[in-house]
Amino acid sequence: MTNDALKRDLAALAVPRWGRLVETGDRYEPYRLLDADGASVEPVAVYFRELLAAGKAPSTVRSYGMDLLRWWRFLQAVDVPWDRASRVEARVSATGFS
């Protein structure tokens, strides 16, 4: 995100209803983050597996999943690939625009 992008009116930012978090019914993968095409978002799936391996509850995975869904939606709105996101996007999204 450039300085010009930061100067735009963020109140007018339209965050898409991109993707969704689904409950799977599988105790080894209780939640899955799906992209707009219905495919699993692999970096998030890896993170969810790490949470479960560390002994986190499925409710924790769900909570983190909802946060990650908002993050991915925000990145879609500002046209930044997830692996290119920086502290700038994190700071802007934390202001309540995701």
Order of alpha helices (4+ residues) and beta strands (2+ residues): alpha-beta-beta-alpha-alpha-alpha
